Amino acid sequence: MKGIEIKGNVLGFITALLMIAGIAWESYVDYQKAHPQPTTLQPPSPTVTPIYWNDGQRWWCQIGDKRYVWNGSQQR
């Protein structure tokens, strides 16, 4: 009878450890879903070169398909 009690205690202990590990894992997964890690920003493509020009009144900058006006201190 004593051998069965020891086996029962060992199985109960292992079951309890697995349950605790499962609860901890679920908590970790829930935390990761609620607090996603920020994605790293990719540097701009080296093949896209900004083009600058002046039309006589203001400076322009074109990067890819987008054009920006430089009015001295801010982009618009």
PDB file with SEQRES, HELIX, SHEET and CRYST1 records, atoms N, CA, C and O in Angstrom:
SEQRES   1 A   76  MET LYS GLY ILE GLU ILE LYS GLY ASN VAL LEU GLY PHE          
SEQRES   2 A   76  ILE THR ALA LEU LEU MET ILE ALA GLY ILE ALA TRP GLU          
SEQRES   3 A   76  SER TYR VAL ASP TYR GLN LYS ALA HIS PRO GLN PRO THR          
SEQRES   4 A   76  THR LEU GLN PRO PRO SER PRO THR VAL THR PRO ILE TYR          
SEQRES   5 A   76  TRP ASN ASP GLY GLN ARG TRP TRP CYS GLN ILE GLY ASP          
SEQRES   6 A   76  LYS ARG TYR VAL TRP ASN GLY SER GLN GLN ARG                  
HELIX    1 AA1 LYS A    2  ALA A   34  1                                  33    
SHEET    1 AA1 3 ILE A  51  ASN A  54  0                                        
SHEET    2 AA1 3 TRP A  59  ILE A  63 -1                                        
SHEET    3 AA1 3 LYS A  66  TRP A  70 -1                                        
CRYST1    1.000    1.000    1.000  90.00  90.00  90.00 P 1           1          
ATOM      1  N   MET A   1       0.817  -1.199   0.000  1.00  0.00           N  
ATOM      2  CA  MET A   1       0.000   0.000   0.000  1.00  0.00           C  
ATOM      3  C   MET A   1       0.859   1.261   0.000  1.00  0.00           C  
ATOM      4  O   MET A   1       0.509   2.271  -0.611  1.00  0.00           O  
ATOM      5  N   LYS A   2       1.990   1.178   0.699  1.00  0.00           N  
ATOM      6  CA  LYS A   2       2.824   2.357   0.787  1.00  0.00           C  
ATOM      7  C   LYS A   2       3.380   2.754  -0.590  1.00  0.00           C  
ATOM      8  O   LYS A   2       3.518   3.943  -0.877  1.00  0.00           O  
ATOM      9  N   GLY A   3       3.700   1.765  -1.447  1.00  0.00           N  
ATOM     10  CA  GLY A   3       4.208   2.063  -2.777  1.00  0.00           C  
ATOM     11  C   GLY A   3       3.185   2.810  -3.618  1.00  0.00           C  
ATOM     12  O   GLY A   3       3.551   3.684  -4.404  1.00  0.00           O  
ATOM     13  N   ILE A   4       1.922   2.482  -3.465  1.00  0.00           N  
ATOM     14  CA  ILE A   4       0.869   3.166  -4.208  1.00  0.00           C  
ATOM     15  C   ILE A   4       0.743   4.608  -3.728  1.00  0.00           C  
ATOM     16  O   ILE A   4       0.543   5.513  -4.538  1.00  0.00           O  
ATOM     17  N   GLU A   5       0.857   4.832  -2.423  1.00  0.00           N  
ATOM     18  CA  GLU A   5       0.769   6.196  -1.886  1.00  0.00           C  
ATOM     19  C   GLU A   5       1.916   7.052  -2.417  1.00  0.00           C  
ATOM     20  O   GLU A   5       1.703   8.210  -2.778  1.00  0.00           O  
ATOM     21  N   ILE A   6       3.115   6.507  -2.469  1.00  0.00           N  
ATOM     22  CA  ILE A   6       4.262   7.273  -2.975  1.00  0.00           C  
ATOM     23  C   ILE A   6       4.039   7.599  -4.454  1.00  0.00           C  
ATOM     24  O   ILE A   6       4.287   8.725  -4.886  1.00  0.00           O  
ATOM     25  N   LYS A   7       3.577   6.631  -5.220  1.00  0.00           N  
ATOM     26  CA  LYS A   7       3.321   6.881  -6.646  1.00  0.00           C  
ATOM     27  C   LYS A   7       2.243   7.940  -6.798  1.00  0.00           C  
ATOM     28  O   LYS A   7       2.344   8.817  -7.656  1.00  0.00           O  
ATOM     29  N   GLY A   8       1.215   7.862  -5.970  1.00  0.00           N  
ATOM     30  CA  GLY A   8       0.154   8.864  -6.041  1.00  0.00           C  
ATOM     31  C   GLY A   8       0.672  10.254  -5.710  1.00  0.00           C  
ATOM     32  O   GLY A   8       0.306  11.235  -6.358  1.00  0.00           O  
ATOM     33  N   ASN A   9       1.532  10.331  -4.693  1.00  0.00           N  
ATOM     34  CA  ASN A   9       2.090  11.627  -4.313  1.00  0.00           C  
ATOM     35  C   ASN A   9       2.984  12.182  -5.426  1.00  0.00           C  
ATOM     36  O   ASN A   9       2.941  13.376  -5.721  1.00  0.00           O  
ATOM     37  N   VAL A  10       3.784  11.326  -6.035  1.00  0.00           N  
ATOM     38  CA  VAL A  10       4.668  11.772  -7.114  1.00  0.00           C  
ATOM     39  C   VAL A  10       3.830  12.233  -8.310  1.00  0.00           C  
ATOM     40  O   VAL A  10       4.110  13.279  -8.895  1.00  0.00           O  
ATOM     41  N   LEU A  11       2.815  11.464  -8.672  1.00  0.00           N  
ATOM     42  CA  LEU A  11       1.966  11.860  -9.800  1.00  0.00           C  
ATOM     43  C   LEU A  11       1.220  13.153  -9.492  1.00  0.00           C  
ATOM     44  O   LEU A  11       1.071  14.005 -10.367  1.00  0.00           O  
ATOM     45  N   GLY A  12       0.753  13.306  -8.266  1.00  0.00           N  
ATOM     46  CA  GLY A  12       0.074  14.539  -7.878  1.00  0.00           C  
ATOM     47  C   GLY A  12       1.014  15.738  -7.956  1.00  0.00           C  
ATOM     48  O   GLY A  12       0.629  16.818  -8.403  1.00  0.00           O  
ATOM     49  N   PHE A  13       2.257  15.529  -7.513  1.00  0.00           N  
ATOM     50  CA  PHE A  13       3.250  16.606  -7.545  1.00  0.00           C  
ATOM     51  C   PHE A  13       3.556  17.012  -8.988  1.00  0.00           C  
ATOM     52  O   PHE A  13       3.622  18.198  -9.313  1.00  0.00           O  
ATOM     53  N   ILE A  14       3.742  16.001  -9.849  1.00  0.00           N  
ATOM     54  CA  ILE A  14       4.029  16.294 -11.259  1.00  0.00           C  
ATOM     55  C   ILE A  14       2.840  16.997 -11.902  1.00  0.00           C  
ATOM     56  O   ILE A  14       3.020  17.944 -12.667  1.00  0.00           O  
ATOM     57  N   THR A  15       1.625  16.539 -11.595  1.00  0.00           N  
ATOM     58  CA  THR A  15       0.423  17.177 -12.147  1.00  0.00           C  
ATOM     59  C   THR A  15       0.328  18.631 -11.697  1.00  0.00           C  
ATOM     60  O   THR A  15       0.007  19.513 -12.493  1.00  0.00           O  
ATOM     61  N   ALA A  16       0.610  18.878 -10.408  1.00  0.00           N  
ATOM     62  CA  ALA A  16       0.557  20.245  -9.895  1.00  0.00           C  
ATOM     63  C   ALA A  16       1.586  21.128 -10.598  1.00  0.00           C  
ATOM     64  O   ALA A  16       1.291  22.272 -10.943  1.00  0.00           O  
ATOM     65  N   LEU A  17       2.791  20.603 -10.809  1.00  0.00           N  
ATOM     66  CA  LEU A  17       3.821  21.382 -11.514  1.00  0.00           C  
ATOM     67  C   LEU A  17       3.378  21.708 -12.942  1.00  0.00           C  
ATOM     68  O   LEU A  17       3.565  22.829 -13.414  1.00  0.00           O  
ATOM     69  N   LEU A  18       2.787  20.715 -13.630  1.00  0.00           N  
ATOM     70  CA  LEU A  18       2.326  20.961 -14.992  1.00  0.00           C  
ATOM     71  C   LEU A  18       1.201  21.990 -15.015  1.00  0.00           C  
ATOM     72  O   LEU A  18       1.141  22.820 -15.922  1.00  0.00           O  
ATOM     73  N   MET A  19       0.315  21.945 -14.030  1.00  0.00           N  
ATOM     74  CA  MET A  19      -0.771  22.921 -13.977  1.00  0.00           C  
ATOM     75  C   MET A  19      -0.219  24.328 -13.737  1.00  0.00           C  
ATOM     76  O   MET A  19      -0.663  25.284 -14.374  1.00  0.00           O  
ATOM     77  N   ILE A  20       0.740  24.459 -12.827  1.00  0.00           N  
ATOM     78  CA  ILE A  20       1.352  25.765 -12.551  1.00  0.00           C  
ATOM     79  C   ILE A  20       2.068  26.288 -13.794  1.00  0.00           C  
ATOM     80  O   ILE A  20       1.978  27.474 -14.113  1.00  0.00           O  
ATOM     81  N   ALA A  21       2.785  25.396 -14.501  1.00  0.00           N  
ATOM     82  CA  ALA A  21       3.486  25.809 -15.719  1.00  0.00           C  
ATOM     83  C   ALA A  21       2.484  26.253 -16.787  1.00  0.00           C  
ATOM     84  O   ALA A  21       2.731  27.220 -17.508  1.00  0.00           O  
ATOM     85  N   GLY A  22       1.355  25.546 -16.889  1.00  0.00           N  
ATOM     86  CA  GLY A  22       0.338  25.915 -17.871  1.00  0.00           C  
ATOM     87  C   GLY A  22      -0.280  27.267 -17.566  1.00  0.00           C  
ATOM     88  O   GLY A  22      -0.485  28.080 -18.468  1.00  0.00           O  
ATOM     89  N   ILE A  23      -0.576  27.510 -16.296  1.00  0.00           N  
ATOM     90  CA  ILE A  23      -1.146  28.804 -15.905  1.00  0.00           C  
ATOM     91  C   ILE A  23      -0.143  29.926 -16.163  1.00  0.00           C  
ATOM     92  O   ILE A  23      -0.508  30.995 -16.652  1.00  0.00           O  
ATOM     93  N   ALA A  24       1.129  29.674 -15.829  1.00  0.00           N  
ATOM     94  CA  ALA A  24       2.160  30.688 -16.064  1.00  0.00           C  
ATOM     95  C   ALA A  24       2.300  30.980 -17.553  1.00  0.00           C  
ATOM     96  O   ALA A  24       2.458  32.137 -17.944  1.00  0.00           O  
ATOM     97  N   TRP A  25       2.244  29.936 -18.391  1.00  0.00           N  
ATOM     98  CA  TRP A  25       2.374  30.136 -19.834  1.00  0.00           C  
ATOM     99  C   TRP A  25       1.192  30.933 -20.387  1.00  0.00           C  
ATOM    100  O   TRP A  25       1.374  31.831 -21.210  1.00  0.00           O  
ATOM    101  N   GLU A  26      -0.024  30.600 -19.930  1.00  0.00           N  
ATOM    102  CA  GLU A  26      -1.193  31.349 -20.390  1.00  0.00           C  
ATOM    103  C   GLU A  26      -1.103  32.813 -19.983  1.00  0.00           C  
ATOM    104  O   GLU A  26      -1.465  33.700 -20.757  1.00  0.00           O  
ATOM    105  N   SER A  27      -0.621  33.067 -18.774  1.00  0.00           N  
ATOM    106  CA  SER A  27      -0.469  34.451 -18.321  1.00  0.00           C  
ATOM    107  C   SER A  27       0.560  35.182 -19.183  1.00  0.00           C  
ATOM    108  O   SER A  27       0.356  36.341 -19.543  1.00  0.00           O  
ATOM    109  N   TYR A  28       1.650  34.516 -19.509  1.00  0.00           N  
ATOM    110  CA  TYR A  28       2.682  35.112 -20.349  1.00  0.00           C  
ATOM    111  C   TYR A  28       2.134  35.446 -21.735  1.00  0.00           C  
ATOM    112  O   TYR A  28       2.379  36.529 -22.267  1.00  0.00           O  
ATOM    113  N   VAL A  29       1.385  34.494 -22.318  1.00  0.00           N  
ATOM    114  CA  VAL A  29       0.822  34.716 -23.656  1.00  0.00           C  
ATOM    115  C   VAL A  29      -0.175  35.869 -23.620  1.00  0.00           C  
ATOM    116  O   VAL A  29      -0.181  36.711 -24.518  1.00  0.00           O  
ATOM    117  N   ASP A  30      -1.023  35.914 -22.582  1.00  0.00           N  
ATOM    118  CA  ASP A  30      -1.991  37.008 -22.469  1.00  0.00           C  
ATOM    119  C   ASP A  30      -1.282  38.349 -22.322  1.00  0.00           C  
ATOM    120  O   ASP A  30      -1.712  39.343 -22.907  1.00  0.00           O  
ATOM    121  N   TYR A  31      -0.205  38.386 -21.549  1.00  0.00           N  
ATOM    122  CA  TYR A  31       0.546  39.626 -21.363  1.00  0.00           C  
ATOM    123  C   TYR A  31       1.161  40.075 -22.693  1.00  0.00           C  
ATOM    124  O   TYR A  31       1.133  41.259 -23.026  1.00  0.00           O  
ATOM    125  N   GLN A  32       1.718  39.118 -23.450  1.00  0.00           N  
ATOM    126  CA  GLN A  32       2.328  39.476 -24.731  1.00  0.00           C  
ATOM    127  C   GLN A  32       1.291  40.002 -25.713  1.00  0.00           C  
ATOM    128  O   GLN A  32       1.584  40.900 -26.502  1.00  0.00           O  
ATOM    129  N   LYS A  33       0.076  39.448 -25.671  1.00  0.00           N  
ATOM    130  CA  LYS A  33      -0.981  39.943 -26.559  1.00  0.00           C  
ATOM    131  C   LYS A  33      -1.419  41.349 -26.164  1.00  0.00           C  
ATOM    132  O   LYS A  33      -1.727  42.172 -27.026  1.00  0.00           O  
ATOM    133  N   ALA A  34      -1.446  41.623 -24.857  1.00  0.00           N  
ATOM    134  CA  ALA A  34      -1.881  42.940 -24.390  1.00  0.00           C  
ATOM    135  C   ALA A  34      -0.788  43.992 -24.544  1.00  0.00           C  
ATOM    136  O   ALA A  34      -1.089  45.180 -24.656  1.00  0.00           O  
ATOM    137  N   HIS A  35       0.476  43.572 -24.552  1.00  0.00           N  
ATOM    138  CA  HIS A  35       1.605  44.505 -24.652  1.00  0.00           C  
ATOM    139  C   HIS A  35       2.535  44.037 -25.766  1.00  0.00           C  
ATOM    140  O   HIS A  35       3.602  43.492 -25.485  1.00  0.00           O  
ATOM    141  N   PRO A  36       2.152  44.238 -27.022  1.00  0.00           N  
ATOM    142  CA  PRO A  36       3.014  43.779 -28.113  1.00  0.00           C  
ATOM    143  C   PRO A  36       4.326  44.550 -28.137  1.00  0.00           C  
ATOM    144  O   PRO A  36       4.383  45.724 -27.769  1.00  0.00           O  
ATOM    145  N   GLN A  37       5.358  43.878 -28.570  1.00  0.00           N  
ATOM    146  CA  GLN A  37       6.677  44.505 -28.663  1.00  0.00           C  
ATOM    147  C   GLN A  37       6.690  45.452 -29.860  1.00  0.00           C  
ATOM    148  O   GLN A  37       6.125  45.126 -30.903  1.00  0.00           O  
ATOM    149  N   PRO A  38       7.323  46.620 -29.729  1.00  0.00           N  
ATOM    150  CA  PRO A  38       7.391  47.527 -30.878  1.00  0.00           C  
ATOM    151  C   PRO A  38       8.240  46.920 -31.987  1.00  0.00           C  
ATOM    152  O   PRO A  38       9.258  46.277 -31.734  1.00  0.00           O  
ATOM    153  N   THR A  39       7.807  47.135 -33.191  1.00  0.00           N  
ATOM    154  CA  THR A  39       8.564  46.617 -34.322  1.00  0.00           C  
ATOM    155  C   THR A  39       9.734  47.550 -34.606  1.00  0.00           C  
ATOM    156  O   THR A  39       9.646  48.761 -34.404  1.00  0.00           O  
ATOM    157  N   THR A  40      10.802  46.979 -35.067  1.00  0.00           N  
ATOM    158  CA  THR A  40      11.970  47.801 -35.383  1.00  0.00           C  
ATOM    159  C   THR A  40      11.737  48.491 -36.722  1.00  0.00           C  
ATOM    160  O   THR A  40      11.230  47.886 -37.666  1.00  0.00           O  
ATOM    161  N   LEU A  41      12.108  49.746 -36.789  1.00  0.00           N  
ATOM    162  CA  LEU A  41      11.937  50.512 -38.019  1.00  0.00           C  
ATOM    163  C   LEU A  41      13.033  50.135 -39.007  1.00  0.00           C  
ATOM    164  O   LEU A  41      14.208  50.045 -38.652  1.00  0.00           O  
ATOM    165  N   GLN A  42      12.634  49.922 -40.222  1.00  0.00           N  
ATOM    166  CA  GLN A  42      13.595  49.592 -41.268  1.00  0.00           C  
ATOM    167  C   GLN A  42      14.190  50.884 -41.822  1.00  0.00           C  
ATOM    168  O   GLN A  42      13.463  51.856 -42.026  1.00  0.00           O  
ATOM    169  N   PRO A  43      15.481  50.909 -42.064  1.00  0.00           N  
ATOM    170  CA  PRO A  43      16.066  52.115 -42.657  1.00  0.00           C  
ATOM    171  C   PRO A  43      15.545  52.307 -44.073  1.00  0.00           C  
ATOM    172  O   PRO A  43      15.144  51.342 -44.723  1.00  0.00           O  
ATOM    173  N   PRO A  44      15.546  53.536 -44.551  1.00  0.00           N  
ATOM    174  CA  PRO A  44      15.066  53.769 -45.919  1.00  0.00           C  
ATOM    175  C   PRO A  44      15.919  53.017 -46.933  1.00  0.00           C  
ATOM    176  O   PRO A  44      17.101  52.756 -46.711  1.00  0.00           O  
ATOM    177  N   SER A  45      15.302  52.686 -48.020  1.00  0.00           N  
ATOM    178  CA  SER A  45      16.003  51.938 -49.059  1.00  0.00           C  
ATOM    179  C   SER A  45      17.180  52.758 -49.595  1.00  0.00           C  
ATOM    180  O   SER A  45      17.017  53.941 -49.895  1.00  0.00           O  
ATOM    181  N   PRO A  46      18.336  52.160 -49.716  1.00  0.00           N  
ATOM    182  CA  PRO A  46      19.495  52.929 -50.208  1.00  0.00           C  
ATOM    183  C   PRO A  46      19.353  53.321 -51.677  1.00  0.00           C  
ATOM    184  O   PRO A  46      20.082  54.191 -52.152  1.00  0.00           O  
ATOM    185  N   THR A  47      18.427  52.693 -52.405  1.00  0.00           N  
ATOM    186  CA  THR A  47      18.278  53.021 -53.816  1.00  0.00           C  
ATOM    187  C   THR A  47      17.463  54.292 -54.021  1.00  0.00           C  
ATOM    188  O   THR A  47      17.516  54.878 -55.102  1.00  0.00           O  
ATOM    189  N   VAL A  48      16.700  54.741 -53.002  1.00  0.00           N  
ATOM    190  CA  VAL A  48      15.894  55.953 -53.121  1.00  0.00           C  
ATOM    191  C   VAL A  48      16.746  57.137 -52.689  1.00  0.00           C  
ATOM    192  O   VAL A  48      17.114  57.243 -51.520  1.00  0.00           O  
ATOM    193  N   THR A  49      17.054  58.009 -53.602  1.00  0.00           N  
ATOM    194  CA  THR A  49      17.881  59.175 -53.318  1.00  0.00           C  
ATOM    195  C   THR A  49      17.007  60.419 -53.341  1.00  0.00           C  
ATOM    196  O   THR A  49      16.296  60.651 -54.319  1.00  0.00           O  
ATOM    197  N   PRO A  50      17.046  61.222 -52.286  1.00  0.00           N  
ATOM    198  CA  PRO A  50      16.247  62.447 -52.319  1.00  0.00           C  
ATOM    199  C   PRO A  50      16.762  63.416 -53.389  1.00  0.00           C  
ATOM    200  O   PRO A  50      17.966  63.535 -53.614  1.00  0.00           O  
ATOM    201  N   ILE A  51      15.836  64.090 -54.028  1.00  0.00           N  
ATOM    202  CA  ILE A  51      16.170  65.064 -55.072  1.00  0.00           C  
ATOM    203  C   ILE A  51      15.739  66.442 -54.561  1.00  0.00           C  
ATOM    204  O   ILE A  51      14.585  66.623 -54.174  1.00  0.00           O  
ATOM    205  N   TYR A  52      16.648  67.403 -54.557  1.00  0.00           N  
ATOM    206  CA  TYR A  52      16.353  68.766 -54.090  1.00  0.00           C  
ATOM    207  C   TYR A  52      16.411  69.732 -55.268  1.00  0.00           C  
ATOM    208  O   TYR A  52      17.257  69.600 -56.153  1.00  0.00           O  
ATOM    209  N   TRP A  53      15.517  70.690 -55.267  1.00  0.00           N  
ATOM    210  CA  TRP A  53      15.585  71.751 -56.269  1.00  0.00           C  
ATOM    211  C   TRP A  53      14.876  72.987 -55.747  1.00  0.00           C  
ATOM    212  O   TRP A  53      14.101  72.925 -54.793  1.00  0.00           O  
ATOM    213  N   ASN A  54      15.158  74.113 -56.395  1.00  0.00           N  
ATOM    214  CA  ASN A  54      14.577  75.394 -56.021  1.00  0.00           C  
ATOM    215  C   ASN A  54      13.839  75.931 -57.235  1.00  0.00           C  
ATOM    216  O   ASN A  54      14.404  76.007 -58.326  1.00  0.00           O  
ATOM    217  N   ASP A  55      12.568  76.307 -57.048  1.00  0.00           N  
ATOM    218  CA  ASP A  55      11.790  76.829 -58.175  1.00  0.00           C  
ATOM    219  C   ASP A  55      11.804  78.361 -58.207  1.00  0.00           C  
ATOM    220  O   ASP A  55      10.993  78.975 -58.900  1.00  0.00           O  
ATOM    221  N   GLY A  56      12.718  78.970 -57.464  1.00  0.00           N  
ATOM    222  CA  GLY A  56      12.797  80.423 -57.430  1.00  0.00           C  
ATOM    223  C   GLY A  56      12.106  81.019 -56.213  1.00  0.00           C  
ATOM    224  O   GLY A  56      12.441  82.129 -55.801  1.00  0.00           O  
ATOM    225  N   GLN A  57      11.161  80.312 -55.636  1.00  0.00           N  
ATOM    226  CA  GLN A  57      10.457  80.811 -54.454  1.00  0.00           C  
ATOM    227  C   GLN A  57      10.708  79.943 -53.226  1.00  0.00           C  
ATOM    228  O   GLN A  57      10.791  80.452 -52.108  1.00  0.00           O  
ATOM    229  N   ARG A  58      10.829  78.637 -53.431  1.00  0.00           N  
ATOM    230  CA  ARG A  58      10.999  77.737 -52.285  1.00  0.00           C  
ATOM    231  C   ARG A  58      11.770  76.496 -52.708  1.00  0.00           C  
ATOM    232  O   ARG A  58      11.905  76.182 -53.891  1.00  0.00           O  
ATOM    233  N   TRP A  59      12.275  75.800 -51.680  1.00  0.00           N  
ATOM    234  CA  TRP A  59      13.015  74.570 -51.913  1.00  0.00           C  
ATOM    235  C   TRP A  59      12.066  73.391 -51.866  1.00  0.00           C  
ATOM    236  O   TRP A  59      11.157  73.339 -51.038  1.00  0.00           O  
ATOM    237  N   TRP A  60      12.289  72.444 -52.765  1.00  0.00           N  
ATOM    238  CA  TRP A  60      11.504  71.225 -52.833  1.00  0.00           C  
ATOM    239  C   TRP A  60      12.413  70.027 -52.607  1.00  0.00           C  
ATOM    240  O   TRP A  60      13.609  70.062 -52.896  1.00  0.00           O  
ATOM    241  N   CYS A  61      11.817  68.979 -52.088  1.00  0.00           N  
ATOM    242  CA  CYS A  61      12.535  67.718 -51.921  1.00  0.00           C  
ATOM    243  C   CYS A  61      11.600  66.601 -52.355  1.00  0.00           C  
ATOM    244  O   CYS A  61      10.454  66.539 -51.911  1.00  0.00           O  
ATOM    245  N   GLN A  62      12.082  65.728 -53.215  1.00  0.00           N  
ATOM    246  CA  GLN A  62      11.280  64.588 -53.644  1.00  0.00           C  
ATOM    247  C   GLN A  62      11.974  63.318 -53.207  1.00  0.00           C  
ATOM    248  O   GLN A  62      13.147  63.096 -53.510  1.00  0.00           O  
ATOM    249  N   ILE A  63      11.220  62.471 -52.477  1.00  0.00           N  
ATOM    250  CA  ILE A  63      11.711  61.164 -52.039  1.00  0.00           C  
ATOM    251  C   ILE A  63      10.727  60.134 -52.565  1.00  0.00           C  
ATOM    252  O   ILE A  63       9.593  60.045 -52.094  1.00  0.00           O  
ATOM    253  N   GLY A  64      11.165  59.368 -53.533  1.00  0.00           N  
ATOM    254  CA  GLY A  64      10.251  58.414 -54.153  1.00  0.00           C  
ATOM    255  C   GLY A  64       9.166  59.159 -54.912  1.00  0.00           C  
ATOM    256  O   GLY A  64       9.465  59.956 -55.801  1.00  0.00           O  
ATOM    257  N   ASP A  65       7.890  58.901 -54.563  1.00  0.00           N  
ATOM    258  CA  ASP A  65       6.769  59.566 -55.221  1.00  0.00           C  
ATOM    259  C   ASP A  65       6.271  60.777 -54.450  1.00  0.00           C  
ATOM    260  O   ASP A  65       5.383  61.482 -54.929  1.00  0.00           O  
ATOM    261  N   LYS A  66       6.821  61.038 -53.264  1.00  0.00           N  
ATOM    262  CA  LYS A  66       6.316  62.123 -52.425  1.00  0.00           C  
ATOM    263  C   LYS A  66       7.200  63.357 -52.552  1.00  0.00           C  
ATOM    264  O   LYS A  66       8.425  63.262 -52.621  1.00  0.00           O  
ATOM    265  N   ARG A  67       6.545  64.524 -52.583  1.00  0.00           N  
ATOM    266  CA  ARG A  67       7.264  65.798 -52.660  1.00  0.00           C  
ATOM    267  C   ARG A  67       7.018  66.587 -51.394  1.00  0.00           C  
ATOM    268  O   ARG A  67       5.906  66.600 -50.866  1.00  0.00           O  
ATOM    269  N   TYR A  68       8.047  67.239 -50.910  1.00  0.00           N  
ATOM    270  CA  TYR A  68       7.975  68.045 -49.692  1.00  0.00           C  
ATOM    271  C   TYR A  68       8.453  69.454 -49.989  1.00  0.00           C  
ATOM    272  O   TYR A  68       9.360  69.656 -50.796  1.00  0.00           O  
ATOM    273  N   VAL A  69       7.827  70.441 -49.323  1.00  0.00           N  
ATOM    274  CA  VAL A  69       8.238  71.838 -49.446  1.00  0.00           C  
ATOM    275  C   VAL A  69       9.008  72.181 -48.181  1.00  0.00           C  
ATOM    276  O   VAL A  69       8.565  71.875 -47.074  1.00  0.00           O  
ATOM    277  N   TRP A  70      10.148  72.808 -48.347  1.00  0.00           N  
ATOM    278  CA  TRP A  70      10.958  73.239 -47.222  1.00  0.00           C  
ATOM    279  C   TRP A  70      10.816  74.746 -47.101  1.00  0.00           C  
ATOM    280  O   TRP A  70      11.247  75.488 -47.984  1.00  0.00           O  
ATOM    281  N   ASN A  71      10.194  75.215 -45.975  1.00  0.00           N  
ATOM    282  CA  ASN A  71       9.947  76.653 -45.852  1.00  0.00           C  
ATOM    283  C   ASN A  71      10.897  77.292 -44.829  1.00  0.00           C  
ATOM    284  O   ASN A  71      10.505  78.192 -44.086  1.00  0.00           O  
ATOM    285  N   GLY A  72      12.104  76.834 -44.802  1.00  0.00           N  
ATOM    286  CA  GLY A  72      13.093  77.422 -43.910  1.00  0.00           C  
ATOM    287  C   GLY A  72      13.400  76.559 -42.711  1.00  0.00           C  
ATOM    288  O   GLY A  72      14.568  76.297 -42.424  1.00  0.00           O  
ATOM    289  N   SER A  73      12.364  76.102 -41.993  1.00  0.00           N  
ATOM    290  CA  SER A  73      12.636  75.313 -40.794  1.00  0.00           C  
ATOM    291  C   SER A  73      11.738  74.090 -40.672  1.00  0.00           C  
ATOM    292  O   SER A  73      12.017  73.213 -39.855  1.00  0.00           O  
ATOM    293  N   GLN A  74      10.678  74.005 -41.453  1.00  0.00           N  
ATOM    294  CA  GLN A  74       9.747  72.886 -41.318  1.00  0.00           C  
ATOM    295  C   GLN A  74       9.423  72.296 -42.680  1.00  0.00           C  
ATOM    296  O   GLN A  74       9.419  72.984 -43.700  1.00  0.00           O  
ATOM    297  N   GLN A  75       9.153  71.002 -42.660  1.00  0.00           N  
ATOM    298  CA  GLN A  75       8.666  70.371 -43.886  1.00  0.00           C  
ATOM    299  C   GLN A  75       7.152  70.462 -43.909  1.00  0.00           C  
ATOM    300  O   GLN A  75       6.503  70.435 -42.863  1.00  0.00           O  
ATOM    301  N   ARG A  76       6.603  70.568 -45.079  1.00  0.00           N  
ATOM    302  CA  ARG A  76       5.139  70.584 -45.211  1.00  0.00           C  
ATOM    303  C   ARG A  76       4.720  69.532 -46.200  1.00  0.00           C  
ATOM    304  O   ARG A  76       3.529  69.371 -46.464  1.00  0.00           O  
TER     305      ARG A  76                                                      
END                                                                             
